[in-house]
């Protein structure tokens, strides 16, 4: 029998490739199987358990539709990346405007990269004037850490417990949760964690080390939407300045109007030495990240021909991402979205605090603007033995996800728990959200809390469902 030729093999191989049209038309089960077989099977199982594996096919502003025609409110907002909403027409128009321009030519100066850097220099606080563009928040943090080392000649970093700055090696080294760090040690040496909001602990750490930088979120996102005590950031900046330690403000989740100011650090008139951006910088459409610093710090790190190429990115500052960034900034300012976030956030928090007064299960409601977290008390009492203790584990580790699952599957509201505190669910809708949509979320939570006293029934029910799925 004649052996197959390379050409025959190539034809057979090509016949099994999925075209874009075929991929778009795949069923929910086919999507699940692709992820199970070729991506992350355990994550696929967890998402399926919570019914977080729906096939979403269309999105506009705060609304999303699935393949069955059901409509949802997006109150997760891609962890703060959807500040201007899904598929904003002006951001899409900006991409259409540049579709015939070269997107990547390394032997040139990007037209739109320079323009976006100019705009960021105008809108960021203090003397921040020099931007480096990348593709994600973790990359922005990596670049900021490298900049701090190069500019100061120091190697150590101070970060906060409960913080989240990304999962690449440098960013993970200053991310404050043991669960994410332990499997990848050793990480960067000389990284020291202090309690968030504890100015005395920061002062002690600064006295005992010559840190290159203190990296801090103006409001902790994955830590559970934690707002620091008044004056904390301003005093941290003063102490860092005295010790020659740079202050890096991680505004990846808090920036671009989310908290009621264009940048959350402006709430305390903080002028950081380095500011990290990503998520909503790309208008919820293009991956875009950046760190911005002062001319003085930049010159110390990269201020010569020899040093100018020490830190680079192939896709950073590409035409499409910068076009999206320019359009996004315009949309936020012309729509006064930061002020809208402030006003709507106060309205939303008032409704949620009324629920807190009504239901002891709601331990806390906190946040600023439209970056809101609600924390649940642990359910008390004995949970059913029929689930072999699984209900208890679910209530301890995934309480927020159980509430998020009920919001999604019974009320059509998309949200999720925070990574470093699973008992907190985040509510971060597009800044264009309406008061009626905010009311809908409050009403849904009211009904859930009224129905599940202490969430014992929810945890037990979810555990039984999980056990049944395992048996099946």
Secondary structure by P-SEA (a helix, b strand, c coil): cccccaaaaaaaaaaacccaaaaaaccaaaaaaaaaccccaaaaaaaaaaccccccccccccccccccbbbbbcccccccccccccccaaaaaaaaaaccccccccccccaaaaaaaaaaaacccccccbbbbbccaaaaaaaaaaaaaaaccccbbbbbccccccccaaaaaaccccccccccccccccccccccccaaaaaaaaaaccccbbbbbcccccccccccccaaaaaaaaaaaaacbbbbbccccccccccccccccccccccccbbbbcccccccccccccccccaaaaaaccccccccccccccccccaaaaaaaaaaaaaaaaaaaaaaaaaaaaaaaaaaaaaaacccccccccccccbbbbbbccccccccccccaaaaaaaaccaaaaaaaaaaccccbbbbbbcccccbbbbbccccccaaaaaaaaaaaaaaaaacccaaaaaaaaaaaaaaaaac
